[in-house]
Amino acid sequence: MVMWRTQAYRELHTPVADVLGARTAKEFEKLRVHTVGDLLRHLPRRYLSGTELTDLATLDEGEHVAVMARVSRTNVIRGSGGPAQSRRGGRPSRLEVTLTDGHGYLAVTFFGRDHLVEYWERELGKGVRGIFVGKVGRFRDQLQLTHPEFVMLDASGAIVGSSEEKQRLATMSRSGLVGMYPATAKLPTWKVAECCRLGLATLSGADDPWPDWVLDEADVMRQADAFAAVHQPHTIAEAEAGAQRLLFDEAFATQLTMAYRRADVATHTATRRRAAPDGLLDALDARLPFALTEGQQAVSETLFAELDRARPMQRLLQGEVGSGKTVVALRAMLAVVDTGGQCALLAPTEVLAQQHYATIRALMGDLAGGRLLGSPDVATDVVLLTGSMPAAAKRSALLRAASGEAGIVVGTHALLNDKVQFADLGFIVIDEQHRFGVEQRGALTDKASARPHVLVLTATPIPRSVAMTIFGDLDISTLAELPAGRQVVGTVVVDAALRPAWVERAWQRVAEEVAQGRQAFVVVPRINSSDEGVGVTELAERLSTGPLAGVRVGVLHGQLASDAKESTMAAFAAGEVDVLVATTVIEVGVDVPNATMMVIWDAERFGISQLHQLRGRIGRGEHPGVCLLISSALAEETIRQRLDAVAATSDGFELAELDLLQRREGDVLGAEQSGTRSSLRLLRVLEHAEVITQAKEIAAEAVRRDPERATPGFADAVAATEQLMAGDFLELS
């Protein structure tokens, strides 16, 4: 548990249950609100003044809204048989209300006995405007609110009536502005407003966590004033100024953490690693069956230069799917092995670890033979270590790592175990770093006597603003050029809802590809069938007994035993399986050149970057690739537009920008799939690049002025950020 040094951080990390009660706190979990700080950073989507009407054209079906509008007309429809008949099951009376913003209209309906309907009609006639809170539904192809809570306002904007419920709604319009909060069915916007007011009351007005010089440099108001400004503003300008301070807080805490990390790395020394002439690296280069691209050569030279210095390398290598990151990483590892050092390659899943292991051994050949008779003198041992390996194989791998016999150790989270020891760990390669928490990465670097060099690989193209925020402690290299021989992958969206015959044609197309001696992937978003759709096993059975009868179909997913996953993948790579029906365990690292086709089932359930990653598994050989995105999403839906964007371009960086605009930053980097929540509540790295840049500059000055983190607010900010980042869940599928 973190011991906060400032009162501000202590108060903001108070659980909301302590302020609002356990039942209300449980409801707030759906809004990602767990602490008082989360609650006070849960800002209104927009503000309405006491005289401003809601633009009814902006309402969406299913949305929980607070609408300010004028009552245009009311109409009472009497039920059958009057009050007595209503009690015996007859139809109740209803009040039909039409609201207007001066341009469009919204229907509102109330059902009840005659005296209730008459009461509602009288109440609605008392004011010139009203606030109506409810969920937008649809009836007879028209949007409507059914039984909304409401309060009427007089000509001056004052609340009409004095009941407890009306006073609760009145909290929404304090100071003449109405905050429209993101809400749920059990937490309507007025209740969120009331809870935020209670959260504000818990703050003591403690000193700001940032020194005055930071506030002056950033030109922002004090934190306590900012919270009041966003939840109880007198003017829109005041609310915007408050939100600007809270945006800066998120950006500054992240950049401060990155700046202290960079400073910490600079204080450590690393063993210089310079490749020996006529060693392993030269031997590998002499037998590579392809020429390195200019990009691969340039990045390699950067890595060799950084390995040959006394300060540890901290570099991110991002590259398009199939750009050759593995070869670049392997060459750097062999340079380290040439000096007598060892390397660890950490992968987030067993399938990916096994694939890296197989790829490295295939590239190295007998250079990975270690001390086996007939191996070259420069050969080293390459071993695999995963959690589900048999005990004997695991012991052997541990011994070879501890003795130094294994120059390269490839593994999953099993490498982080206390039992894993190295003789001289000099270099760590981490694939898809965002799947690992800070503490997990630190557990590996702590296994070295001197600070090891670190290279992070990612096949997820990352816009600069994201990289600066998420990977701000790393230098960045990019591989954009694809190696010679890479084939074009054509992508087509198959409309399953309107054109089911196209789905049947897709399976025929798979069978045709197999008949030509090639292979295909079928990717499914779930393992087991449910109300949401068909699972991997059931779809494989349907295909095997239907359109792909006679075709050798394999199944691969994260719940299979390790040996079953390994044997299935090996059979597919060897051409013994024609069609592999799998979950996203094949998303990265899988290299089967003969696979030329991919069908992605329920494609709307995947993100843009994930779809781009998946299709990167095909077109890796001599034949072009075809990727079919099967979806029931309608053409006008945003989710369908995402699929069309993937089909329209193969530029991963362009797709990453689009993905980032449509989804949260943490999701783009894999957090949604790995079970985490983004640590960024307010900040949008594309929209707020200027704030991030400003925060980075101020953070660098903060570290210069206070290298020891003596400023309590700086220490708390780093601790809070590290706590969120360390919460990253390691996906084990």
C-alpha positions, 0 to 999 in steps of 0.5 A: 500500500502506498504511503502518500506524502501529501494530504491532497493525494491521501484525500483523492485516493480515499475509496468512494465507498467511504464517502458515498456508501458501498451500494453507490460505489458499486454502481460507480465501478461501471464508470471506472470510478473507484476513488474520490479522485476518480469521482472528481475527474469524472467531468460533465460532457458539456454544460448548459446555461439556465436558458440554453436548450438541448440540441435534440438532434444530438440524442442517441437511442440508449443514452442516459441524458438530461435534456433541457427543453420547452414543452410544446404540447401535452395530450391526455389519453384516457385508459379503458374503464377509468381508475376502477378498470385500471385496477382490474388490468385495463389499459392505464391512462397516459400523458403524451408530451412533445418537447422542442428545442426550437428546431426538432422535437422529442416525445415524452410519455407518462403512464398511470391512473387518471389522477397521476396523469392530471398531476403531471399535466399540471406540473408540466404547465408551471414552467417555461422550460424543464430539465428531463432526465431519463434513457432515450428509447424508440417507439414507432421509429421515433426517439422518446423518453418514458417516465423521465424525472423532471423539474420545471424552471420559471422565466428566471431559471429558478426551480419551480416547486420544493420537493426533495426530488426537485431539490436533487435535480436543482443541484444540476443547475447550481451557479446557473450552469447545468453539468451533463455527466456521463451516466448509467441507468442507476446513476442518472446525471443529477445523482452523479452531480450530487455525488461530485458535490459530496466528493468536493466536500471531503477536500480540506483545501490542502496545499497544492501537490505542485510547487508554485513554480510549476503552476506558474510555468504551466499557467494553471489554477490551483487543484482545489479551485480546479475541482470546484470550477469543473463541478460548480462553475459560474461560467463556461470559461471557468469550467474550461480553465478547471479542466485544463488544470486536470488535463495538465495533472494527468500529463505532468504525472506521466511525464514526471514518471518518465523523466525520473525513469530516464534519470535513474537509467542514466545513473546505472552502468552497463557492461559494454558489449561489442561483437567479436570479429568472426563470431556468432554475428558474422556467422549468422550474417553469412548464412542469412538467406536474404539481404537486410533492408536499409532500415534493418541495417540502420537500426542494427547499427544504432543497437550495436553502438548503444550496446558498446557503451557503459550506459544501459540501452533503453530502446523501443523498436516499432515496426510494421507487421513483417518488417523484420524486427526479429532478425534485428533483435537476434543480430543484437543478441548475438553481438552480446553472446559474442562477448560472453554475455547472455540474452533473455527474450520475454514474450507475453504468451506461450504460443509467441514464445514457442514461435520466437524459439522456433524462428531463432533456431531456424535462422541460426541452424547449427549455430544454436547447437551449443556444445553438441558434437559437430556444432561450430565452435562459436555456437551457443545454446538456445533454450525455451522456458515456459510455465507449462513445460514438463518438470525435467525440461524446465530443470534442464533449461534452468541449469543451462541458463544458470551455468551460462551454457545458454546464450539465449533464453526465450520464455514467458512470465516464467522467466520472472520466477525467483528460481531463474538465474543467469551467469551473465545477463547482458541484454533483455528483449521484451516483445509487446511490452505493454502486456507486462507491468513495471514490476514484472519488467524490473524483476527480470532486470534485477537478475543481472549483476550490472544493469542489462541493456533493454530492447522493446519490440512492438508490432503495434504502430504507435503515433508519436504522441502515444509513444511519448506518453506510454513509452516516454522512458525509451528511445524509439526506432522505427522499421517501416520498410517491408523486406523484399518478397513480402506480398500484398494482402487484399482485404474485403469486408463480407456483409454477413447480415445482408449477403449471407451467400457471400459467407458461403462463398468465403468458405468456398474460397478457402477450399479453393486455396487449400486445393492449390496446396496453400493454407488458411487461418480462421480467427474467432473472437471467443473460445466458447459459443455463447449468446454473443456468437459462435466459438472456435470449437463449434465453428471448426466442427461446422466447417469440418462437417460442412463447407470444408469437409475433407479439409484438414482443420486444426483448432488453437486457443489459449485454454489448450494444454501447452503440448497441444498448442505446440503440436497443433502449431507445429503441424500447421507450420509443417503443412499437416493442417490446412486450416487453423481455426484459432483465437487471437493467440496467433495475433503476433509472431506466427510465421507460416509462409504457406498461409495465404488466406485469413477469414476473421469471424465477427470482425467487428469485435476486434479493434483496428490495430488488432485486425491489422496485426492479424492479417499480417500473419498471411502473405509472408511467402511467395503468394499474395494474401487475401483477408476476409472480414466477416461482419454483421455490422450495418454499413452506417454503423461506426464499427462497420466504418472501422472495418472499411478503413482496414480494408482501404489501407495497409498503412499501420501508422495511418490505422493506428491514428484512426484507432486512437481517435475512436478508442481509448489509448490503453485499448489501442496498446492492448489493454482492453484485451489484457484486462486493464483500464487506461491510466488516462482518464481525461487526456487524449494524446492526439487532441492534447499533444501540446499539453503533453509537450509542455508537461514533458518540458516542465517534468525535465526541469522538475527532475533537474531541480529535484533529482532525489524526489524530495518534493512530496507532490513529485514523489506521490505523482510518480508512486501513483503513476507506477501503481497504475502501470504496475497493474497491467495484467499479463495475458496468459492465453 
